Amino acid sequence: MSKFIIEGGHPLHGTITASGNKNAALKLLPACILTDKPVLLHNIPNIQDVRNTLLILRDLGVNVTDLGGGSWRIHAHTINKTEMDSVLAGRTRASFVFSGPMIARMGQITLPLPGGDVIGGRPLDTHMRALESLGVKIDIPERGRFRMNADSLRGAGYILLAEASVTATENTVMAAVLAKGETIIDNAASEPHVRDLCHFLNQLGAKIEGIGTNRLKIQGVDRLTGGEFRIGADFMEVGSLIGATAVTGGAVRIKNAAPHDLGMIRLVYEKLGVSWMVEGNDILIPADQSMVVQAALGGRIPAIKPMPWPGFPPDLMSIAVVIATQSQGSVLLHDWMYESRFFFVDNLVFMGARIVLCDPHRVLVQGISDLFASPHGVPSPDIRAGMAMILAGLCAQGKTTIHNIQQVDRGYERIEEKLRALGAVIQRVEETKRQV
């Protein structure tokens, strides 16, 4: 077990390069199972969830080669088994997206419930209904274990997803590209990582139309070939680093930040008094942020809500909470998607934040709050809440200890090294016993 010790009060300054998109990497790696030819993937982030996904591939018999610098060669020439290791699968929620490509390639898979962040109910019903539309038979022989098989996948004709689920869209796409006939997926998710997956599959020979829209038209093909692909920037990391720069009063350039993916993030952050400039594919966060909450019409307290793309990403709600503590004014943050998203805010209150947890989905934040390091340290309950606590530590007075940082490692690549390069005083310390 490791912990971070952060000395607050040091503005971030300098230049940093964005890592590859975590959620794209976690779907493109399983997608390599769809072909028996070698695939080269670039800009893969070195994070724990990716390492777990690579272990799952190896356990299935896939040849995985580290080429260095975030590049990997994946060659699923043979698949040795169709039952996923329950321990490996339990480490990441992305393990469930192996079901689509494994059924398409092998005709069957047995897998447990996926792991991942405990941020509320994350039902799999949309996945199941979509896969069944493609001819997949699903059996649950025991609680928390799924057995799926299909003698032959067939195009579903038309599928209307009950929700614009990212992973359900990706799973369905990966199964449909090798199904016989046409599949139209309506109410499909269109996040940047969904687009990356579709463009990648088309490069391998798939026939997917409507990429970037909420209706995908897929014409099944007999087989896919090999190829090479570079995934885009992780806009969650970029949004987190923008927040860290703003709350510390720093000035940072983020290179290769894919500013075209930051539209709604920009609109929401501007409500909190945070803005940036765009230069090519870079963004520049200046030091002279207003850090004043923009009141809604009539002087009402503004509300921030996540929405499916191109709406504000739910994974940045935790970051927005910390930014709001350092912005003058009141703001309501409402995450209607996940009922446990805001349970970490008690730790911010202990540090001096003025936050009311109205109910499991809503918090009211009154800024500006002077934050102080917690004498006993704070936990990192999930990936994004852990990063939010890092932001709090960066702007708090004193030294903040953050425990359980393996959660942060699941989604952020060498985050303490990146922050130190920008002038943060943060160190990783091994601990043998959790002290919280």
MARNU-634641 format. One record per residue: residue in three letters; x, y negated, z of N, C-alpha, C in turn. Coordinates in pm, whole numbers, plus 32768, in hexadecimal, padded with zeros to 4 digits. Example, Ala and Ser with C-alpha at 12.3 -4.5 7.8 and 13.67 -1.06 7.14 Angstrom:
2
ALA85278239830C84CE81C2830C8528814A830CSER850580E182C48557806A82CA850A7FFD8313
//
This chain:
436
MET80548077800080008000800080577F848000SER802A7F1D7FB980757EA07FB2801A7E2D7FD6LYS80587DBD7FF6800E7D44801480587CCE7FD5PHE800E7C617FBF804A7BE57F9380537B868009ILE80C17B3F801380CE7AD2807280E37A538020ILE808879F480318086797A7FDF809579018039GLU80F378AD80188100782C805B80BA77C58004GLY804F778B80377FFF772F7FE7803D76A57FDCGLY7FFE76547F88802775C97F7C808F75AC7F12HIS80A9760B7EB8810C75F57E4F80C675F07DC8PRO80BD757A7D88807C756F7D0580C275C67C9CLEU807476017C4480AB76537BD980D675FA7B65HIS814C76147B2E817F75C97ABD81CD76277A62GLY81C3761079DF8215765D798281C3769B7912THR81FE770078D481C27743786081BB77D87879ILE814F7814784E813C78A4786280F078DB77EATHR8102795C77CE80BE799C775C805179F8778EALA7FDD79F077517F6B7A4377797F877AD6775BSER7F597B2C77B27F637BBD779D7EF57BEC773EGLY7F027C6977117E9C7CA376BD7E1D7CBF770BASN7DAD7CC376C37D297CD476FF7D1A7D5D7740LYS7D0C7D5D77C47CF97DD978117C867E2C77DAASN7C127DED77C77B9C7E38779E7BA77E6C770FALA7BF47E2A76BB7C0C7E5F76357C667ED9763CALA7CD27ECF76897D307F3F76947CEC7FBC76C9LEU7C937FAB772C7C52801E776A7BEE8063770ELYS7BCC8027769C7B728065763C7BBB809375BFLEU7C21804875947C6E8071751F7CBE80EF7539LEU7CEF810075B37D3B817A75D17CE681F775C3PRO7C6E820076007C19827575E87BEF82827556ALA7BE08211750F7BB5821674837C1A825F742BCYS7C97826674577CFD82AD74097CDF834273FDILE7C89837674557C618403744E7C12841E73CDLEU7BD883B873937B8283CA731D7BD083F572A1THR7C5483EC72A37CA5841372307D158471725DASP7D3B84CC72047DAC852472227E2F84EB71ECLYS7E2A846F71BB7EA1842C71877EDA83CD71F1PRO7F5A83AD71E77F968352724B7F6382C3723EVAL7F58828172B17F2981F672B77F8E81A57309LEU7FAD812E72DB800580D273257FB08060735BLEU7FB8804973DE7F707FDC741E7FD47F7C745DHIS7FBC7EFA744B80177E94747F7FCE7E3674DEASN801C7DF775347FEA7D9775977F937DDA7600ILE7FB57E5576217F6F7E9F768B7FA67E707711PRO7F517E3F776C7F827E0D77ED7FB07E7F7848ASN80187E657893804E7EC878F280077EB77978ILE7F8D7EEF79807F3B7EE779F87F127F747A22GLN7EE37F807A9D7EC680047AD37E56804B7A86ASP7DED80047A5F7D8080447A167DB0807C7990VAL7E0C8037794F7E44806A78D27E9980E578EEARG7EEA80DF79567F3D815479777EE681CD7997ASN7E7781B879DC7E1B822779F87DDE825E7977THR7DBB8206791B7D818232789B7DE68282784ALEU7E648259784D7ECD82A578087EDF832F7846LEU7ED0833778CB7ED983BA790E7E66841578E3ILE7DF083DD78D27D7E842D78A37D9984627818LEU7DCE840D77C07DEF843977397E5384AC773CARG7EBA849C778A7F21850677947EE5858777CBASP7E8E857A782E7E4F85F1786A7DF9863B7804LEU7DC085F277A37D6F8631773B7DC3867076CDGLY7E47865776CF7EA08691766D7ECF86307603VAL7EAD85B076117ED3854B75AE7F67852675C2ASN7FAE85167553803A84EB7559803E84547568VAL807A842575D68080839675F68111836E7604THR813B830875B781C882DC75B881CF824775D1ASP821D8221763682348195765782A2815F75FBLEU827F810075A782E180C5754A832180487584GLY82F5801F75FC832E7FA9763D82EA7F287611GLY82EE7EC4766882B67E42764782207E407635GLY81D97E9B767681487EA1766981167EEC75EFSER816F7F3375AA81487F817534814780167555TRP80E2805D752280D280EC753E80AF813674BEARG80E181AF74B480BC82097447806382757482ILE7FEA827F744D7F8982E2747C7F6B8343740AHIS7F8383C374217F6C842773B87F1B849A73F2ALA7E99849873D37E3F850074037E378570739AHIS7EAC85AA737C7EAF861573187E5D868C7347THR7E6786AA73C77E16871674017DDD86E67486ILE7D68871B74A87D2A8703752A7D22878B756FASN7D5D879775E57D6A881876277CF6883D7682LYS7CA487DC76A77C3887F877077BC7879676F0THR7B5287BA77227ADF876277147AA18740779BGLU7AE8876078077AB98739788D7B1F86D978C9MET7AF1866278EA7B4B85FD791E7B6E861979AFASP7BE985F979D17C1786057A5B7BC985A37AB3SER7B8885D77B1B7B2F85827B6C7B7B85187BB9VAL7BF685377BE47C4584D67C2F7C6D84617BD5LEU7C9F84827B5C7CC884197AFF7C5083C57AD3ALA7BE184077AB47B6B83BF7A857B3283667AF2GLY7B40838F7B707B0A83427BDE7B5582C27BFDARG7BC682AD7BBB7C1682367BD77BEC81BC7B87THR7BA081D07B1D7B7B815E7AC77AF281747A89ARG7AA4810A7A817A2081147A447A2A812F79AFALA7A97810479717AA7811578E17AB081A878B9SER7AC28202791A7ACA829078F87A4C82C178B1PHE79DA828078CB795D82B0788F7958829A77F8VAL79A8823B77C479A48225773379F3829076E8PHE7A2C82F0772F7A64836576EB79F583BE76B5SER797B83AF76E97910840A76BF78EF83FB762BGLY78E5837E75F978C5836A756C792B83A7750EPRO79AC838275197A0F83BD74BD7A25845274D1MET7A188485754B7A2C8515756179BC85677521ILE79418536752C78D2857D74EC78E085787455ALA790985037421791A84F6739079888551735CARG79F3856173AA7A6685B0737E7A57864473A1MET7A298662741B7A2A86EC744E799F8729745BGLY793886D6745478B0870974607881871A74EEGLN78D78701755078AD871275DB790E86CE7639ILE78DF86B476B379338681771E78EC869577A3THR793886B27809790686B678927956865078E1LEU790F85F879277955858E796F7907856579EAPRO794D852D7A4D790A85007AC778DB84707ABALEU789884417B21787783B37B2678F783627B20PRO78F682F27ADA797082A07AD2798A82557B53GLY7A0582297B647A2981D87BD77A1681457BB6GLY7A7080F07BEC7A6980617BCE7A42800E7C45ASP7A2C7F8D7C2E7A0D7F2F7C9979867F4C7CD7VAL797E7F377D5A78FF7F447DA278C37EB87DADILE787C7E8F7D4478427E097D4277AB7E107D33GLY77737E897D4476E37E997D3876C07F0C7CDDGLY763E7F217CCA76107F8D7C76763A7F7B7BE5ARG76717FE57BAA769C7FDE7B1E766A805C7ADAPRO75E680637AC175A980DD7A8D75DB81017A02LEU75D1818379E2760181B77963758F81DA7903ASP751581B1792674A181D878D774AC81AC7845THR74DD8132782E74E6810177A4754681567752HIS75B6817F7790761481DB774E75CB825A7723MET75858295778475468318776E74DF831376FEARG748782AF7704741C82A8769F745782957612ALA74BF8243760774FC822B7585753E82A8754ELEU758982EF75A375CB836A7577756583D57551GLU74F883DD759E7490843E757C7453841F74F3SER744B839F74D074158379744D746C83AC73DBLEU74EC83C573F8754983F87393754D84917391GLY74FA84D173E474F5856373E5754085A47456VAL756B855674B975B7858D752A755685C57592LYS7572863F75BF7525867C762C7572866776AEILE752D86357712756E86127790753186647800ASP758886A4784B755F86F578BC75AB86C57937ILE756786C579A875A886A07A2775A2871A7A81PRO760587747A76760187F17AC4760B87DB7B5AGLU7646876E7B82764F874C7C10765B86B57C1BARG763D86837C90763C85F17CA276C585B67C83GLY76C2854C7C2E773E85067C0F7795854A7BA7ARG775F85AC7B5E77AD85F27AF7775686027A7BPHE778E85DF7A08774385E1798A778086447929ARG772A868F78E3775686E67878770C86BB77FAMET775886957794771D86657718774D86B976A4ASN76F586D27644771E871C75CE76C486F87558ALA76F9870B74E376AE86F1746876E6874B73FAASP7690879F73C176BE87F5735476E987A072DDSER76A0873472C676C286D97257768186527273LEU76D485EB727A769E8565728F765885357210ARG75E784F57223759D84BF71B17583842B71C9GLY758383DF715D75638351716874DA833E71A7ALA74D182E07202745482CE724D73EE827B7202GLY74178241718F73BC81E6714B73BA81617192TYR736C815671FE736080D87247736480F372DDILE73BD80AC732373C680B373B473B8802673ECLEU735980137445734B7F95748D737D7FAC751CLEU73F07F75753C74267F8675C373CF7F3C7627ALA73B57F7B769873627F3D770073A47EC3773CGLU74267EBC773374727E48776174EC7E3A7707ALA75227DC1770075977DA976AA76157DD776F3SER76187E57771276877E90775F77037E9E7707VAL77747E6B773A77F17E7376F0781B7F0576DDTHR78257F4E774A78587FD7773F77F6803376F7ALA7773801D77077713806E76BD771E80527628THR77317FD4760277457FB3757577C27FF9753FGLU782F7FEE758A78AE8029755C78A480C17552ASN786780FF75B57858819075B4780681BD753CTHR7799817775237740819A74B477858186742EVAL77CE811974207818810073A5787B81707389MET78C6819873F0792D81FE73DC78F1828573B5ALA787A82A373E97838831F73C077FC83127335ALA77C5829D7315777B828D729777D48288721DVAL7854825F722C78A8825171B578C382D77171LEU78B7834771BA78CA83CB717E784784197173ALA77D783D77191775584197183772A841770F0LYS76D9847870C976AA847F703F76348421702DGLY764583BE6FD575D983616FBB75EF82D96FFBGLU7585828B6FFE758E81FF7028755A81EB70B6THR759A819370FE756D816C7183756E80D3718BILE7500809B71B474F8800B71D074E87FFA7266ILE75417FAF72A3753B7F947333750E7F057346ASP74967EF3737C74627E6E739774737E4D742BASN747D7DCD744A749D7D9C74D175287DCD74FAALA75807DD7749776097E0274B176577D9174F4ALA76B67DB7754877127D55758377717D237516SER77A47CA9752777FC7C7074C078777C2C74FBGLU789F7C55757479157C1C75B379927C2F755DPRO79FC7BE175767A767BEF75267AAD7C7E7524HIS7AA37CC775947AD87D4F75957A807DAF7545VAL79FE7D93753B79A87DE374E379CF7DCB7452ARG79EA7D4D74317A147D2C73A97A9A7D6E7388ASP7AF77D6A73E87B797DAC73D37B677E4073B4LEU7B117E8274017AFA7F1173EA7AC37F2A735ECYS7A607EDB73357A227EEF72B27A857ED47241HIS7AD27E6A724D7B367E4C71E67B9F7EBB71E0PHE7BC67EEE72537C267F5C72587BF07FD77211LEU7B747FFC722F7B38807271F17B2B8060715BASN7B057FEA712E7AFE7FD1709E7B867FDF705CGLN7BEE7FB670A47C757FC5706D7C998058705DLEU7C5C80AE70AF7C76813E70A57C1B8182703EGLY7BC1813470027B6A816D6F9B7AD781706FBDALA7AB0813E70327A228138705579DC80CE7001LYS795780D56FFF790780756FB378A480327013ILE78D17FC4704E78807F7970B0786A7EED707AGLU77EB7EC4707077C87E3E704477887DF170B8GLY778D7D6C70AE774D7D18711477A47D00718EILE78267D16718278807D0671F4787A7C757226GLY78687C6572A8785C7BE172E477CD7BB372F4THR776D7C0372C276DF7BE372D276A27C497333ASN76227C3A734C75DC7C9673A775987D08735CARG75B47D1472DA75827D86728D75F47DC1723DLEU76177E3D725E76837E83721976477EEF71C0LYS76757EF2714476497F5870E576BF7FB370C8ILE76AE803370E3771B809370D876F481017076GLN774781147014773581836FB7779E81EC6FDAGLY776F8261700477CD82C97030782882F86FC0VAL78A283196FE47903834F6F85792F83D96FB5ASP796D84256F5B799584AD6F7D7A0C84B16FDDARG7A6884546FCB7ADF8454701F7B2083CB701FLEU7B7383B370837BC28339708D7C54835A7079THR7CA082F770507D2F830A703B7D7D82C170A8GLY7E0082BA709A7E53827370FA7E5881DF70DAGLY7EA08194712D7EAA810671157EF880BE7182GLU7EF38039717C7F3F7FE571D87EEA7F6C71F9PHE7EE97F4472787E927ED772A17ECC7E8E7318ARG7EB97E0A731C7EE27DB7738D7E677D7C73CFILE7E567D96744F7DE07D6374947DF47CD074B8GLY7D857C8A74CF7D897BFB74EB7DA87BDC757CALA7DA67B5B759B7DC67B2B76227D577B4F7684ASP7D7D7B5E77017D1E7B7C776C7CE37AF8779FPHE7C697AD977747C2F7A58779A7C0B7A55782EMET7C017AC978717BED7ACB79027C6C7A9B7949GLU7CDF7ACA791B7D5C7A9C79557D707A077938VAL7D5279DE78BE7D627950789A7D0878FA78F3GLY7C89792379047C2E78D8795A7C5C78D279E9SER7C9C793E7A187CD079427AA17D4778E47AB1LEU7DA078E27A4D7E16788B7A537DF077F87A46ILE7D8877DB79F77D55775279F27D2677277A7CGLY7CDC77807ABE7CAC77627B457D1D774E7BA7ALA7D8377A47BA07DF577987BFC7E3E77157BE7THR7E4C76EB7B6A7E8E766D7B4C7E3E75F87B84ALA7DBA75FC7B707D65758D7B9B7D63757D7C33VAL7D5375EC7C7D7D4575E17D0F7DC875BA7D52THR7E3875CE7D0D7EB975A67D487EE5751D7D17GLY7E9974E07CBB7EBE745D7C877F3574607C29GLY7F4974D17BE67FBC74E17B8F7F9F74C17AFEALA800274DD7AA87FF574C97A17803A753E79D2VAL7FF0758B79838025760779497FFB761378B7ARG8055764678648035766E77DC8028770777D9ILE7FB9773977A57FA577C977947FAF77E776FELYS8014783276D9802B7852764C7FD778CA7622ASN7FB578CA75A17F65793875687EE7795275B9ALA7EA378E575DD7E3078ED76377DAC790575EFALA7DAC790975697D31791D751B7CC378BC7547PRO7CDA783975387C7877D675687BEE77E4752AHIS7BE2782574B57B5F783974777B06789574CAASP7B4178E075297AF2793775807ACD78F57604LEU7AED787576147ADB783276957A6977CC7693GLY7A1277D2762E79AB776B761E795377587698MET790E77C076C578B477B27736790077A377B9ILE797677E077C179CA77CC783779EB77387846ARG7A0776F877D67A27766977D879AF76187808LEU7938763577D478C175EB77FC78A775F87891VAL78B6767178C5789C768879547907764879ABTYR79857658798579F0761B79D479E5758279D4GLU79B57549796679A374B97962793A748C79C7LYS78D774E279E5787674C37A4E78BB74B47AD5LEU792D74F97AE5797874F57B6279EA74917B5EGLY79F374437AF27A5973DD7AE87ADE740D7AB5VAL7ADE747C7A687B5B74B57A337B5574B6799BSER7BBD7484795A7BC2748178C97C4E74A17899TRP7C5D74B278167CE074CD77DB7CE2749F774BMET7D5A749E77127D6D747876867D9B74F27637VAL7D8174F075B67DA47560755E7E0F753374FCGLU7E79758274F07EE0756B748B7EFA75EF7444GLY7EC175FF73CE7ECF767D73867E8C76ED73D2ASN7ED9775373F67EA477C474427EC477B774D7ASP7EF8774374FF7F1A772A758B7EB476CD75CAILE7EAB76D1764E7E5D766C76977EB8762A76FDLEU7E9E75AA77187EEB755D77787E8D752A77E4ILE7EA7755278607E57752478D17EA274B07912PRO7E6D743579097EB673C379417EA573BA79D8ALA7EFB73697A167EF9735C7AA87E8C72FE7AD9ASP7E5B72A67A827DFD72407AAF7D6B726E7A9FGLN7D4B72DF7ADE7CC173117AD97C6772BC7B31SER7BE972A77B067B8D72577B587B6272A37BD4MET7B4F73267BC97B24737C7C387AA973427C7DVAL7A4973187C2B79C972E57C5E795A73337C19VAL78FE736A7C67788F73B77C30783173587BE4GLN780D737F7B6977B073307B1A772173507B45ALA76DB72ED7B77765173027BA175F973207B28ALA7592736E7B3D7531738A7AD374D7730F7AC2LEU748373107A5A7429729F7A4073D6727D7ABBGLY73CB71FB7AD4738071CF7B4873CC71DB7BCAGLY744F71F67BC074A072027C39749172867C80ARG745172E87C3F743E736B7C7E74C273B67C8BILE74C674167CE8753C746C7CF8754474C97C80PRO75B474CB7C3B75C075227BC575CB75B47BECALA75A7760B7B9075B0769C7BA6760876D97B3BILE7655773C7B6376AA77877B07767D78197B0ALYS7660784F7A95763478DA7A8A768379207A1DPRO76A279A07A3076DF79ED79C376747A197961MET769E7A2C78E576437A5D787E76927AB5781EPRO764E7B0C77D476937B57776A76D47AF77708TRP773F7B2476C777897AD17669772B7A9775FFPRO77377A1575E077A679BC76027793796F7684GLY774679A676E277347965776277AE797077BBPHE77A379387833781279377891782B79C578C4PRO78A879F678C078C47A8078E978AC7A97797EPRO78647AFF79A2784B7B1A7A3078CB7B2F7A80ASP79337B647A4079AF7B7E7A8979F87AFF7AB3LEU79CE7A8B7A817A0D7A0E7AAB79BC79C47B15MET794E79FF7B4278FE79BE7BAA794D79AF7C2CSER799C7A147C5079EB7A0B7CCC7A51799B7CC3ILE7A8F798C7C4D7AEF79207C397AA978997C43ALA7A31788F7C0979E678117C0C79C377E97C9AVAL79AA78497CF1798C782A7D7D7A0077DF7DBEVAL7A7A78117DA97AEF77D17DE67B0677477DAAILE7AF677397D267B0476B67CE87A9F76557D26ALA7A2576847D3D79BC762E7D7579E075FD7E01THR7A29764E7E4E7A5076217ED57AB075AB7ED0GLN7AF275997E5C7B53752D7E4E7B1F74BC7DF6SER7A9E74C07DD67A5F74577D8679FC740A7DDCGLN79FA738A7DCC79A273367E1D791173447DEEGLY78BB736A7E4C782E73797E2B77FA74047E4BSER777B74197E2D773974997E4A771674E07DC8VAL771D75667DCC76FA75B57D5776C5763C7D86LEU7661766E7D42762876F27D5D765D77537CF6LEU769577C27D2376C3782C7CC9766878A57CDCHIS763078D47C6E75CB793E7C7275F479B07C16ASP76257A1D7C4F76467A947C0075D27AF67C0CTRP75787AEE7BAC75037B457BAD75257BD47B83MET759E7BEA7B4F75C17C6E7B1B75ED7CCF7B8ATYR763E7C9E7BE9767B7CF77C4B765F7CC47CD8GLU761F7D1A7D2975F37CEE7DAC76617CEC7E16SER76D87D1C7DF477457D1A7E5777B87CBF7E2CARG77A47C727DC378107C1E7D8E78457BBC7DF6PHE77EB7B817E4678127B147E9E782E7B3E7F2DPHE78367BBE7F48784B7BE77FD278D77BC38006PHE792F7B9A7FAB79B57B737FD579B97AE6800EVAL794D7A977FFF79557A0A8023796379F480B9ASP79417A57810A79597A4B819B79EC7A2C81B7ASN7A447A6681677AD37A4D81797AF679BC815BLEU7AB3798280F77AC978F580D97A94789C8149VAL7A2278C4818379EB787881F47A4C787A826APHE7A8878EF82857AEA78F882F07B60789A82D7MET7B7B787E82577BEC782782347BC577938232GLY7B437778824A7B1876ED82527AB976C081E5ALA7A97771881887A3B76F1811D79AF76DD8153ARG7969767D811978DE7664813F788476A880D8ILE785E772080F878107773809C779C77B280E9VAL772677AF80AD76B277F480E4769278698087LEU769678E280BE766B7959807275D47961807FCYS758F7930801874FC7926801E74BA79AF801EASP74ED7A087FCB74BF7A927FC1752C7ADC7F75PRO751F7B5E7F5E758D7BA77F1C75B47B707E93HIS755E7B227E5475797AF37DCC75A17A607DC4ARG758F7A127E2F75A179817E2375F579497E95VAL764D78EC7E72769778A17ED6768E780C7EB6LEU768777BB7F1E7689772A7F11770F76FA7F48VAL775B76B57EF577E176877F1B77E175F07F25GLN781675BE7F947827752E7FA978BC750F7FB0GLY78EE74C17F51797B749A7F51798774057F6EILE79FC73D47F8C7A7C741A7F8A7A9574548015SER7AC774CF801C7AE8750E809B7B7E751C80A8ASP7BB274F9811D7C3F7514813D7C4975A5816BLEU7C9275F581207CA1768281427D1E76978195PHE7D1476F581F47D837716824D7D9977AC824AALA7E1777D4824F7E397862824A7DF878AD82BDSER7DBF7922829D7D84797783057DF379B78357PRO7DEF79AE83DB7E5D79E4842E7E6C7A7B8423HIS7DFF7AC284017E057B5583FA7E067B89836BGLY7E077B2E830A7E087B59827F7D7B7B74824DVAL7D6F7B8481CB7CED7B9C818C7CFA7C13812DPRO7C8C7C5B81157C927CCE80BA7C7F7CA78029SER7C9C7D047FD17C827CF57F427C1C7D5F7F1BPRO7B997D417F277B327DA97F187B217DDF7E8BASP7B3B7D8D7E257B327DBA7D9A7B917D657D47ILE7B9B7D817CC67BFE7D3D7C727BEC7CA67C76ARG7B747C777C587B5F7BE77C487B587B9F7CCFALA7B1C7BDF7D347B1D7BA17DB97BAB7B9A7DEFGLY7BFD7BFF7DD17C897BFB7DFA7CD27B877DBBMET7CBB7B6E7D3A7CFA7AFE7CF87CC67A7A7D30ALA7C467A777D527C0C79FE7D8D7C5079DF7E12MET7C6E7A457E617CB17A2E7EE07D4179FF7ECBILE7D7F7A297E5E7E0479F57E3C7DFA795F7E21LEU7D9479347DD67D8078A57DBE7D6F785A7E41ALA7D2078967E9B7D0C78557F1D7D9078487F68GLY7DE278B17F657E6378AC7FA87EC078457F6CLEU7EB878317EE97F1077D17EA57EF477417ECFCYS7E7577257EF37E54769B7F187E3C768A7FADALA7E4A76F47FFC7E3476EB808D7EB176B980D4GLN7E9D767F81487F0D7656819C7F3E76CE81ECGLY7FC076E681E97FF977578231801177CF81D8LYS802C78408217804A78BC81CF7FD3791B81D9THR7FA3794181657F31799D815B7F627A288137THR7F347A8B81807F527B1781607ED77B568120ILE7EEB7B9580AE7E7E7BD980677E9D7C6D805FHIS7E487CBE809A7E5B7D4E809D7E137D938028ASN7E2E7E1380197DE67E667FB87DF87E327F29ILE7E717E047F0A7E867DC17E897E8F7E227E15GLN7E887EA57E2F7E827F017DBE7E047EE87D6CGLN7D9E7EAA7DA97D287E837D5D7D4C7E197CF5VAL7D9B7DB77D1C7DC57D4F7CBD7E1D7D8C7C50ASP7E747DEB7C777ECD7E2B7C157E7F7E757BA9ARG7E047E9C7BC77DB37EE37B647D947E8B7AECGLY7D8E7E067B017D617DB07A957DBC7D3F7A6DTYR7E257D237ABD7E7F7CB37A9E7F0E7CE67A96GLU7F507CC37A297FD67CF57A0E803F7C9F7A54ARG80897CDB7AB280F97C9A7AF880D37C0C7B24ILE805F7C007B6580297B7B7B8180857B2B7BDBGLU80C67B6D7C3C811D7B1F7C9581987AEB7C4BGLU81CA7B387BE8823C7B097B9982157A927B43LYS819E7A987B0981707A297AB6815E79AA7B0ALEU812479BB7B80810D79467BD48190790D7C09ARG81EE79657C2C827179347C5B82B778E57BECALA82A779137B7082E678CD7B0082AD78407AEFLEU823678297B2781F777A57B20820C77557BA0GLY825A778B7BFD827B77417C76822F776A7CF2ALA81DB77CF7CE9819577FF7D6081F678467DBDVAL81DA783D7E3F822A78857EA281D778FE7ECCILE81F0796E7E8B81A479E97EA182017A5F7E9AGLN81F07ABC7EF582437B347EF381EF7BAF7F10ARG82197C1D7ED481D97C9F7EEB82277CE67F58VAL81E17D167FBD82207D5A802D81DD7DE08042GLU822E7E48805181F67ECD806B81CA7ED480FDGLU81577F11811281297F25819B80FA7FB581AATHR81107FEA821E80EE80768237806480858273LYS8030801982AB7FAD802082EA7F617FA282D1ARG7EE77FB182A37E957F3B828B7E747EF8830FGLN7E7E7E7383117E6D7E2A838D7DEA7DDB8395VAL7D917DF383377D147DA683387CA27DFA8370
//
